[in-house]
Structures are given as C-alpha cells and as structure tokens.
Amino acid sequence: MTHPAVDVGVFLKAAFDEPAPGKRVYFQGSNLKRLAEDCASHRLADVSFEQEEYWHTLVISDPDGYLLSFHEELDVSDEQIISGYQRGPILLQEALTGLDERQFDLRRAPGKWSIRETVLHLVDSDVTTAITMKFALAEPGRIFTRSSYNPDQWAVGAAYARRPIHVEVQLFSLMRQHILGICHVLPDALDRTVVRENGEVVSVRFLMKLLAGHAMGHINQVWETRRVHNL
C-alpha cells in the first residue's frame, strides 16, 4: 500500500506539543475499518483499530516510533447524539462507584493519567466546550474566536493530581442538564452554529456529538484502569 507524498506541516501548525516518538499525531481519515482490514490481511505490525460509538480510530506506528492516529467521524442520528450526551454523567458515576480516594490515583499504565486526572480533564473539556455551545444557541451565526487549551498544561496548572473529584462529577451532570434544557425549548437547537475565525462553521450538533464521544472514551479508560487493577 503506497500513497503519494503529502506535506503534513499544515496539520502540525496548531499542535501544542512538538511531535515526538511515542506520541500521537492526529489526522482526519475515512474508510478506516476497511483500511484496518487491509492492514490485517497484509499482517502489518504496530496497527490498532479502535471502534467507538461515534468514531473509528486507526493508529499506525511508523518506523521512527511516531503514532499516526487517523480519526473518522461516523454518521449517527440526532437521537443517538442526544442520548449519548445525556447518558454521560450516568456512565461516569457507574464507572466510579465503589472506588475510594486512593484508588482514584491508580493508572492503567505508566505515563497515563490516573482516574482522578482523567475525570478532571473530562469535566474541563465539557465546561470549556459548553461555552461555544452557549454562544451558538444564544447568538446563532456569530463569529466566535475560540481559545484552545493544552490539556497537559491544565493538568499541571490546575493541580489535577491533588484535587478531589466529587464536585466536578456533579458539575459534569449539571452542565449537561443545563445544555439539554436549553436545547429542549429551541426546536432548531442542534442546527445552530458559530463561525470560527478561520471561517469554519461549527454546529451544536457537532459539539454535542464530540463531547458525548469524548466522555465515553475517557469513561472506558476508567473501566480499563479498574480491570488492570482487578477492581
């Protein structure tokens, strides 16, 4: 399987961290399930295929150790998006039930975030993205300049490793109830958009789907950590 050379510099300009061996470099992809099957038929090593409810991810380790992560959004119904967004807090609570403060600091592997850090990141992502959703809902079509954040810097700067998580778990639930409450009274809520400074149009539908999938991915990591430690 050979492909023409492509200048990937444009994909790296907005990266917070300089790519390094062992870290993921992200790309959009398509037909990833079929590509994963092709890789398997050719018995290519260092290839993993991740199938989630809202996306597929194909990760390929190149000869220099860089992890090339190809991401493909899946077409799902509005009902599935809303249901997944609504279920997030319930699924998170189920994943945390029975764990104590000491166990919140367990990691599924060296160098990975602990359960505590994972939960606080999940909630911060929801809260920061909800700001964009609220602008789209209240002022559809407006120009919105987003301020992206570096999750690793927030983990250190906001002391994820030393903070309790109970208030944040409640905030996660209340924030989603808040957004869903607004959407309930706006018939066109999911179609409402903001326009980013680069001209990209972003809908509430897209952001809700993004957050629903993002939370489920991290909740799965909590369960993975529990399995690793037989909890």
C-alpha positions as CSV (number, residue, x, y, z in Angstrom):
1,M,0.0,0.0,0.0
2,T,1.7,3.1,-1.2
3,H,0.4,6.7,-1.3
4,P,1.8,9.9,-2.8
5,A,3.9,12.1,-0.5
6,V,2.0,14.7,1.4
7,D,3.3,17.8,3.2
8,V,1.9,17.3,6.7
9,G,3.2,20.6,8.1
10,V,-0.2,22.2,7.8
11,F,-1.6,19.7,10.2
12,L,1.1,20.4,12.8
13,K,0.9,24.2,13.0
14,A,-1.7,24.3,15.7
15,A,-0.2,21.5,17.8
16,F,0.6,22.3,21.4
17,D,3.4,19.8,21.6
18,E,6.2,19.1,19.1
19,P,5.6,15.6,17.7
20,A,7.9,13.0,19.3
21,P,8.3,9.3,19.1
22,G,5.7,7.5,21.2
23,K,3.2,10.4,20.9
24,R,0.2,10.6,18.6
25,V,0.0,12.9,15.6
26,Y,-3.6,13.3,14.5
27,F,-5.2,13.3,11.1
28,Q,-8.7,13.0,9.7
29,G,-9.4,9.7,7.9
30,S,-12.1,7.8,6.0
31,N,-13.0,4.2,5.4
32,L,-10.8,3.3,8.4
33,K,-12.4,0.0,9.1
34,R,-11.6,-1.2,5.6
35,L,-8.1,0.1,5.9
36,A,-7.7,-1.7,9.2
37,E,-8.8,-4.9,7.4
38,D,-6.3,-4.3,4.7
39,C,-3.5,-3.9,7.3
40,A,-4.5,-7.1,8.9
41,S,-4.6,-9.0,5.6
42,H,-1.0,-7.8,5.0
43,R,-0.1,-8.8,8.5
44,L,1.2,-5.3,9.3
45,A,2.5,-4.9,12.8
46,D,2.0,-1.9,15.1
47,V,-1.5,-1.2,13.9
48,S,-4.5,-0.9,16.1
49,F,-8.2,-0.2,15.3
50,E,-10.5,1.5,17.9
51,Q,-14.2,1.4,17.3
52,E,-16.3,3.7,19.4
53,E,-20.0,4.7,19.2
54,Y,-19.3,7.9,17.3
55,W,-16.0,7.4,15.6
56,H,-13.3,5.0,14.3
57,T,-9.6,5.4,15.0
58,L,-6.7,3.7,13.3
59,V,-3.3,4.1,14.9
60,I,-0.2,3.1,13.0
61,S,3.3,3.3,14.5
62,D,5.8,4.4,11.8
63,P,9.4,3.2,11.7
64,D,10.6,6.1,13.8
65,G,8.0,5.4,16.6
66,Y,5.6,8.2,15.8
67,L,1.9,7.2,16.3
68,L,-0.1,8.2,13.3
69,S,-3.7,8.5,14.6
70,F,-6.4,8.6,11.9
71,H,-9.8,9.7,13.1
72,E,-13.1,9.1,11.3
73,E,-16.5,10.6,12.4
74,L,-19.4,8.3,12.0
75,D,-22.9,9.3,10.8
76,V,-25.4,8.9,13.7
77,S,-28.9,10.2,14.3
78,D,-29.7,13.2,16.4
79,E,-31.5,10.9,18.8
80,Q,-28.3,8.9,19.3
81,I,-26.3,12.1,19.8
82,I,-28.7,13.5,22.5
83,S,-28.9,10.1,24.2
84,G,-25.2,9.7,24.4
85,Y,-24.7,13.2,25.7
86,Q,-27.5,12.6,28.3
87,R,-26.1,9.2,29.4
88,G,-22.6,10.5,30.0
89,P,-23.0,11.5,33.7
90,I,-24.7,8.2,34.5
91,L,-22.0,6.2,32.8
92,L,-19.3,8.2,34.7
93,Q,-20.9,7.6,38.0
94,E,-21.2,3.9,37.3
95,A,-17.5,3.8,36.4
96,L,-16.5,5.5,39.7
97,T,-18.9,3.6,42.0
98,G,-17.1,1.6,44.7
99,L,-13.7,3.4,44.3
100,D,-12.0,5.3,47.1
101,E,-9.7,8.3,47.1
102,R,-6.6,6.1,47.0
103,Q,-7.9,4.1,44.0
104,F,-8.7,7.4,42.1
105,D,-4.9,7.7,41.8
106,L,-4.4,4.4,40.0
107,R,-3.2,4.4,36.4
108,R,-3.9,1.9,33.7
109,A,-0.2,2.1,32.6
110,P,2.9,4.0,33.4
111,G,2.8,7.5,32.0
112,K,-1.0,7.5,31.6
113,W,-3.4,9.8,33.5
114,S,-4.8,8.5,36.8
115,I,-8.6,8.0,37.2
116,R,-8.6,11.3,39.1
117,E,-6.8,13.2,36.4
118,T,-8.9,11.6,33.6
119,V,-12.1,12.7,35.3
120,L,-11.0,16.3,35.9
121,H,-9.8,16.5,32.2
122,L,-13.2,15.2,31.0
123,V,-15.1,17.8,33.0
124,D,-12.9,20.7,32.0
125,S,-13.3,19.7,28.3
126,D,-17.1,19.7,28.8
127,V,-17.1,23.0,30.5
128,T,-14.9,24.8,28.1
129,T,-16.7,23.4,25.0
130,A,-20.1,24.3,26.6
131,I,-19.1,28.0,26.2
132,T,-19.0,27.6,22.4
133,M,-22.3,25.7,22.5
134,K,-24.0,28.5,24.5
135,F,-22.8,31.2,22.1
136,A,-24.2,29.1,19.2
137,L,-27.5,28.6,21.0
138,A,-27.9,32.2,22.1
139,E,-26.4,34.0,19.1
140,P,-26.5,31.6,16.1
141,G,-24.3,32.5,13.2
142,R,-22.0,34.9,15.2
143,I,-18.2,34.9,14.8
144,F,-16.7,33.1,17.7
145,T,-13.0,33.2,18.5
146,R,-12.2,30.2,20.5
147,S,-9.3,29.9,22.9
148,S,-8.0,26.4,22.8
149,Y,-6.2,24.9,25.8
150,N,-3.4,22.4,26.4
151,P,-4.8,19.5,28.5
152,D,-1.4,18.6,29.9
153,Q,-0.8,22.2,31.0
154,W,-4.2,22.3,32.6
155,A,-3.5,19.0,34.4
156,V,-0.4,20.6,36.0
157,G,-1.6,24.2,36.4
158,A,-5.0,23.2,37.8
159,A,-3.4,20.5,40.1
160,Y,-5.5,17.6,38.8
161,A,-3.4,15.1,40.8
162,R,-4.2,16.7,44.2
163,R,-7.8,17.6,43.8
164,P,-11.0,15.8,44.9
165,I,-13.4,15.0,42.1
166,H,-16.8,14.9,43.7
167,V,-17.8,18.5,42.9
168,E,-16.6,18.2,39.4
169,V,-18.7,15.0,38.8
170,Q,-21.7,16.9,40.0
171,L,-20.8,19.8,37.7
172,F,-20.5,17.5,34.8
173,S,-24.1,16.3,35.3
174,L,-25.5,19.8,35.9
175,M,-23.7,21.3,32.9
176,R,-25.2,18.7,30.6
177,Q,-28.6,19.1,32.1
178,H,-28.3,22.8,31.6
179,I,-27.4,22.5,27.9
180,L,-30.1,19.9,27.3
181,G,-32.6,22.2,29.0
182,I,-31.8,25.0,26.6
183,C,-32.0,22.6,23.6
184,H,-35.4,21.3,24.8
185,V,-37.0,24.7,24.2
186,L,-35.3,25.5,20.9
187,P,-36.6,23.4,18.0
188,D,-33.6,24.1,15.9
189,A,-31.0,23.9,18.7
190,L,-28.7,21.3,17.1
191,D,-28.7,23.2,13.8
192,R,-27.5,26.5,15.5
193,T,-23.9,27.4,14.8
194,V,-21.0,29.7,15.4
195,V,-18.4,30.7,12.8
196,R,-14.8,30.3,13.8
197,E,-12.2,32.9,12.9
198,N,-11.0,30.7,10.0
199,G,-14.5,30.6,8.5
200,E,-15.3,27.1,9.8
201,V,-19.0,26.7,10.7
202,V,-19.5,24.6,13.8
203,S,-22.9,23.4,14.9
204,V,-24.3,22.5,18.3
205,R,-24.9,19.0,16.8
206,F,-21.2,18.6,16.1
207,L,-20.1,19.8,19.5
208,M,-22.6,17.7,21.4
209,K,-21.5,14.6,19.4
210,L,-17.9,15.5,20.1
211,L,-18.5,15.8,23.9
212,A,-20.6,12.6,24.0
213,G,-17.9,10.6,22.3
214,H,-15.0,12.3,24.2
215,A,-16.6,11.4,27.6
216,M,-17.3,7.8,26.6
217,G,-13.7,7.4,25.5
218,H,-12.4,8.5,28.9
219,I,-15.1,6.6,30.8
220,N,-13.8,3.5,29.0
221,Q,-10.3,4.3,30.2
222,V,-11.6,4.4,33.8
223,W,-13.0,0.9,33.3
224,E,-9.7,-0.2,31.7
225,T,-7.9,1.0,34.8
226,R,-10.2,-0.9,37.0
227,R,-9.7,-4.1,35.0
228,V,-5.9,-3.6,35.2
229,H,-6.1,-3.4,39.0
230,N,-8.9,-6.0,39.4
231,L,-11.3,-3.6,40.8
